[in-house]
Amino acid sequence: MLRVQKFKIDEIYVPTARRKTLHPETVRLLAEDILENGQKTPIQVRFDGKRHILVEGLHRLEASKWLGEAFIDGYLVQARRH
């Protein structure tokens, strides 16, 4: 069973290929929703032995950064390597 944990936003690595899928307007709208309603869905990260790597939730992560948050709710998952 996965449990929600707090992750330090500035310590989460976002792979370059993931960054290319970022849509600024989506980030802005999501930030407004998080501000009004809180973060509804945790992000997913994996740990590669050195750092936490984003698996799912790029727009939620960027929206939280935009809001000036230091931590974000997330799940630590065991992701397959492709």
LOZA-70916 format. One record per residue: residue number from 1; x, y, z of N, C-alpha, C, O, CB in turn. Coordinates in nm, 2 decimals. Each point is the difference from the previous one (the first is absolute). Glycine has a CB too. Layout:
BEGIN
PT   n    n_x    n_y    n_z   ca_x   ca_y   ca_z    c_x    c_y    c_z    o_x    o_y    o_z   cb_x   cb_y   cb_z
PT NUM      X      Y      Z      X      Y      Z      X      Y      Z      X      Y      Z      X      Y      Z
...
REM end
This chain:
BEGIN
PT   n    n_x    n_y    n_z   ca_x   ca_y   ca_z    c_x    c_y    c_z    o_x    o_y    o_z   cb_x   cb_y   cb_z
PT   1   0.08  -0.12   0.00  -0.08   0.12   0.00   0.09   0.12   0.00   0.09   0.02   0.08  -0.28  -0.14   0.04
PT   2   0.16   0.21  -0.21   0.08   0.13  -0.01  -0.05   0.10   0.10  -0.12   0.00   0.03   0.16  -0.04  -0.27
PT   3   0.05   0.11   0.30  -0.04   0.10   0.09   0.06   0.14  -0.04   0.11   0.00  -0.05  -0.13  -0.17   0.24
PT   4  -0.06   0.27  -0.17   0.04   0.14  -0.04   0.12   0.04   0.09  -0.01  -0.01   0.12  -0.22   0.07  -0.20
PT   5   0.33  -0.01   0.01   0.12   0.06   0.07   0.02   0.14  -0.04  -0.05   0.04  -0.11   0.16  -0.27   0.13
PT   6  -0.03   0.31   0.05   0.04   0.13  -0.04   0.13   0.00  -0.06   0.10  -0.07   0.05  -0.23   0.17   0.14
PT   7   0.15  -0.04  -0.31   0.13   0.00  -0.07   0.04   0.15  -0.02  -0.09   0.09  -0.03   0.04  -0.31  -0.08
PT   8   0.17   0.25   0.13   0.06   0.13  -0.02   0.00   0.03  -0.15   0.06  -0.07  -0.07   0.08   0.06   0.29
PT   9  -0.21   0.11  -0.26  -0.02   0.03  -0.14   0.13   0.03  -0.07   0.02  -0.06  -0.11  -0.24   0.16   0.16
PT  10   0.31  -0.03   0.01   0.13   0.03  -0.07   0.10  -0.12  -0.01   0.10   0.01  -0.06  -0.13   0.23   0.13
PT  11  -0.01  -0.35  -0.01   0.08  -0.12   0.00  -0.05  -0.11  -0.10   0.05  -0.11   0.00   0.02   0.16   0.23
PT  12  -0.18  -0.01  -0.30  -0.06  -0.10  -0.10   0.06   0.03  -0.14  -0.01   0.11  -0.05  -0.21  -0.13   0.19
PT  13   0.28  -0.08  -0.20   0.05   0.02  -0.13  -0.10  -0.03  -0.10  -0.07  -0.10   0.00   0.30   0.03   0.08
PT  14  -0.24   0.15  -0.18  -0.10  -0.01  -0.11   0.09  -0.04  -0.13   0.07   0.09  -0.04  -0.25   0.07   0.15
PT  15   0.16  -0.28  -0.16   0.08  -0.03  -0.12  -0.03   0.10  -0.12  -0.11   0.05  -0.01   0.10  -0.29   0.08
PT  16   0.11   0.26  -0.15  -0.01   0.09  -0.11  -0.12  -0.03  -0.09  -0.08   0.10  -0.04   0.32  -0.07   0.05
PT  17  -0.26  -0.15  -0.05  -0.12  -0.04  -0.09  -0.13   0.04   0.07  -0.09   0.04  -0.07   0.23  -0.23  -0.03
PT  18  -0.15   0.18   0.23  -0.12   0.04   0.07  -0.03   0.15  -0.01  -0.11   0.04  -0.02   0.14  -0.23   0.18
PT  19   0.08   0.27  -0.15  -0.01   0.14   0.00  -0.06   0.05  -0.13  -0.07   0.11   0.00   0.26  -0.09   0.16
PT  20  -0.17  -0.09  -0.27  -0.05   0.04  -0.13  -0.15   0.00  -0.01  -0.06   0.06  -0.09   0.27  -0.14  -0.01
PT  21  -0.28   0.00   0.19  -0.14  -0.01   0.00  -0.07   0.10   0.08  -0.13  -0.01   0.02   0.16  -0.23  -0.05
PT  22   0.04   0.34   0.09  -0.06   0.10   0.09  -0.08   0.10  -0.08   0.05   0.06  -0.10   0.14  -0.09   0.26
PT  23  -0.31   0.06  -0.11  -0.09   0.10  -0.06  -0.02   0.11   0.11  -0.07  -0.02   0.10  -0.04  -0.15  -0.26
PT  24   0.16   0.29   0.14  -0.01   0.11   0.10  -0.14   0.03   0.04  -0.03   0.03   0.11   0.24   0.06  -0.20
PT  25  -0.30  -0.09  -0.01  -0.14   0.04   0.04  -0.06  -0.11   0.09  -0.08   0.04   0.09   0.06   0.08  -0.31
PT  26   0.05  -0.24   0.20  -0.05  -0.11   0.09   0.06   0.02   0.14  -0.08  -0.02   0.10   0.06  -0.14  -0.30
PT  27   0.14   0.20   0.21   0.07   0.02   0.13  -0.08   0.12   0.07  -0.03  -0.02   0.12   0.26  -0.06  -0.21
PT  28  -0.26   0.18   0.02  -0.07   0.12   0.06  -0.13  -0.04   0.05  -0.04   0.03   0.11   0.16   0.12  -0.26
PT  29  -0.20  -0.22   0.07  -0.13  -0.05   0.04   0.00  -0.09   0.12  -0.08   0.01   0.09   0.00   0.02  -0.33
PT  30   0.17  -0.12   0.23   0.02  -0.10   0.11   0.04   0.07   0.13  -0.04  -0.03   0.11   0.10  -0.15  -0.28
PT  31   0.03   0.28   0.16   0.04   0.08   0.12  -0.12   0.07   0.06  -0.01   0.00   0.13   0.24   0.03  -0.23
PT  32  -0.31   0.02   0.02  -0.12   0.07   0.06  -0.09  -0.10   0.07  -0.06   0.03   0.10   0.07   0.14  -0.29
PT  33  -0.03  -0.29   0.13  -0.08  -0.11   0.06   0.06  -0.04   0.13  -0.07  -0.03   0.10  -0.01  -0.04  -0.33
PT  34   0.22   0.05   0.23   0.06  -0.05   0.13  -0.01   0.11   0.10  -0.02  -0.03   0.12   0.18  -0.10  -0.25
PT  35  -0.15   0.25   0.10  -0.02   0.11   0.09  -0.14   0.00   0.07  -0.01   0.03   0.12   0.18   0.11  -0.26
PT  36  -0.27  -0.16   0.06  -0.14  -0.01   0.05  -0.03  -0.13   0.07  -0.07   0.01   0.10   0.01   0.15  -0.29
PT  37   0.10  -0.27   0.13  -0.05  -0.13   0.05   0.11  -0.09   0.06  -0.03  -0.11   0.05  -0.14   0.13  -0.22
PT  38   0.30   0.02   0.16   0.10  -0.09   0.05   0.04  -0.10  -0.11  -0.07  -0.01  -0.10  -0.01   0.04   0.34
PT  39   0.19  -0.10  -0.22   0.05  -0.10  -0.09  -0.09  -0.12   0.02   0.00  -0.06   0.10   0.24   0.15  -0.10
PT  40  -0.31  -0.13  -0.11  -0.09  -0.12   0.01   0.07  -0.13  -0.03  -0.02  -0.10   0.07  -0.16   0.25  -0.14
PT  41   0.28  -0.15  -0.02   0.06  -0.12  -0.04   0.15   0.01   0.02   0.07   0.09  -0.05  -0.25  -0.14  -0.12
PT  42   0.24  -0.04   0.25   0.14   0.00   0.02   0.08  -0.03  -0.13  -0.05  -0.07  -0.09   0.01   0.00   0.33
PT  43   0.16   0.13  -0.25   0.09  -0.04  -0.11   0.06  -0.13   0.03  -0.02  -0.06   0.11   0.07   0.30  -0.16
PT  44   0.03  -0.30  -0.05   0.07  -0.12   0.02   0.14   0.02  -0.03   0.04   0.06  -0.10  -0.24  -0.20   0.04
PT  45   0.29   0.09   0.15   0.14   0.01  -0.02   0.06  -0.14   0.03  -0.05  -0.08   0.07   0.06   0.33  -0.01
PT  46   0.11  -0.27  -0.12   0.08  -0.12   0.04   0.13   0.05   0.05   0.05   0.11  -0.03  -0.17  -0.25  -0.15
PT  47   0.19   0.05   0.25   0.13   0.03   0.05   0.10  -0.09  -0.07  -0.01  -0.12   0.01  -0.08   0.19   0.22
PT  48   0.19  -0.01  -0.29   0.10  -0.08  -0.07   0.13  -0.02   0.08   0.10  -0.05  -0.06  -0.19   0.15  -0.15
PT  49   0.08  -0.08   0.34   0.12  -0.02   0.08   0.07   0.13   0.03   0.08   0.00   0.10  -0.06  -0.23  -0.19
PT  50  -0.04   0.33   0.01   0.06   0.13   0.02  -0.10   0.11   0.02   0.02   0.10   0.07   0.18  -0.18  -0.20
PT  51  -0.31   0.08   0.05  -0.09   0.11   0.00  -0.14  -0.05  -0.03  -0.02  -0.12  -0.05   0.20   0.27  -0.02
PT  52  -0.28  -0.07   0.09  -0.14  -0.03  -0.03  -0.02   0.05  -0.15   0.03   0.11  -0.03  -0.11  -0.09   0.28
PT  53   0.02  -0.10  -0.33  -0.03   0.03  -0.14  -0.15  -0.01  -0.02  -0.07  -0.09   0.04   0.30   0.00  -0.11
PT  54  -0.28   0.20   0.00  -0.14   0.01  -0.02  -0.04  -0.11  -0.10   0.06  -0.02  -0.10  -0.05   0.27   0.14
PT  55  -0.12  -0.32   0.00  -0.06  -0.10  -0.09  -0.13   0.05  -0.06  -0.03  -0.02  -0.12   0.14  -0.16   0.26
PT  56  -0.19   0.25  -0.06  -0.13   0.05  -0.04  -0.04   0.12   0.08   0.02   0.01   0.12  -0.09  -0.24  -0.18
PT  57   0.02   0.33  -0.01  -0.04   0.12   0.07   0.07   0.13  -0.02   0.02   0.09   0.08  -0.09  -0.24   0.09
PT  58   0.13   0.16  -0.30   0.08   0.12  -0.03  -0.08   0.13   0.02   0.06   0.09   0.06   0.06  -0.23  -0.23
PT  59  -0.24   0.15   0.12  -0.08   0.12   0.02  -0.03   0.04   0.14   0.00   0.11   0.04  -0.09  -0.15  -0.26
PT  60   0.06  -0.07   0.30  -0.02   0.03   0.15   0.13   0.05   0.06  -0.01   0.09   0.09  -0.17  -0.27  -0.09
PT  61   0.29   0.12  -0.03   0.13   0.04   0.05   0.03   0.15  -0.03   0.04   0.07   0.08   0.04  -0.31  -0.09
PT  62  -0.10   0.27  -0.12   0.03   0.14  -0.04  -0.10   0.10   0.06   0.04   0.11   0.03   0.06  -0.21  -0.25
PT  63  -0.22   0.06   0.23  -0.10   0.09   0.06   0.03   0.02   0.15  -0.01   0.12   0.05  -0.16  -0.21  -0.21
PT  64   0.22  -0.01   0.23   0.04   0.02   0.14   0.12   0.09   0.01   0.01   0.08   0.09  -0.10  -0.30  -0.04
PT  65   0.19   0.21  -0.15   0.11   0.09   0.00  -0.04   0.14  -0.03   0.04   0.09   0.07   0.10  -0.28  -0.16
PT  66  -0.23   0.21   0.00  -0.06   0.13  -0.03  -0.06   0.06   0.12   0.00   0.13   0.01  -0.04  -0.21  -0.25
PT  67  -0.02   0.00   0.32  -0.07   0.06   0.12   0.10   0.02   0.12  -0.04   0.05   0.10  -0.17  -0.17  -0.17
PT  68   0.34   0.08   0.05   0.10   0.03   0.10   0.01  -0.11   0.11   0.05   0.03   0.10  -0.08   0.21  -0.15
PT  69  -0.03  -0.35   0.02   0.00  -0.11   0.10   0.14  -0.06   0.01   0.07  -0.01  -0.10  -0.32  -0.04   0.05
PT  70   0.28   0.00   0.17   0.13  -0.07   0.02  -0.01  -0.15  -0.01   0.10  -0.07  -0.04  -0.03   0.26   0.18
PT  71  -0.19  -0.24  -0.11  -0.02  -0.14   0.00  -0.13  -0.04  -0.08  -0.09   0.09  -0.02   0.20  -0.11   0.25
PT  72  -0.11  -0.10  -0.27  -0.12  -0.05  -0.08  -0.03  -0.14   0.04   0.09  -0.08   0.04  -0.03   0.23  -0.23
PT  73  -0.19  -0.18   0.19  -0.04  -0.14   0.04   0.02  -0.09  -0.12  -0.02   0.04  -0.12  -0.16   0.05   0.27
PT  74   0.23  -0.21  -0.12   0.03  -0.10  -0.11   0.01  -0.14   0.05   0.00  -0.03   0.12   0.12   0.21  -0.24
PT  75  -0.12  -0.27   0.03   0.02  -0.14   0.03   0.14  -0.04  -0.05   0.04   0.04  -0.11  -0.29  -0.09   0.09
PT  76   0.32  -0.03   0.10   0.13  -0.06  -0.04  -0.04  -0.13  -0.07  -0.05  -0.09   0.07   0.19   0.20   0.12
PT  77  -0.11  -0.13  -0.32  -0.04  -0.11  -0.07   0.12  -0.08  -0.06   0.11   0.06  -0.01  -0.32   0.05  -0.05
PT  78   0.19  -0.23   0.03   0.11  -0.08  -0.06  -0.03   0.00  -0.15  -0.08  -0.08  -0.05   0.11  -0.07   0.26
PT  79   0.04   0.23  -0.28  -0.03   0.02  -0.15   0.10  -0.09  -0.08   0.11  -0.02   0.04  -0.19   0.25   0.00
PT  80   0.03  -0.29  -0.14   0.08  -0.07  -0.09   0.08   0.09  -0.09  -0.03   0.11  -0.03  -0.14  -0.29   0.03
PT  81   0.29   0.13  -0.03   0.09   0.07  -0.09  -0.04  -0.05  -0.14  -0.02  -0.12  -0.02   0.21   0.16   0.19
PT  82  -0.19   0.06  -0.27  -0.04  -0.04  -0.13   0.12  -0.04  -0.08  -0.01  -0.03  -0.12  -0.18   0.19   0.13
REM end
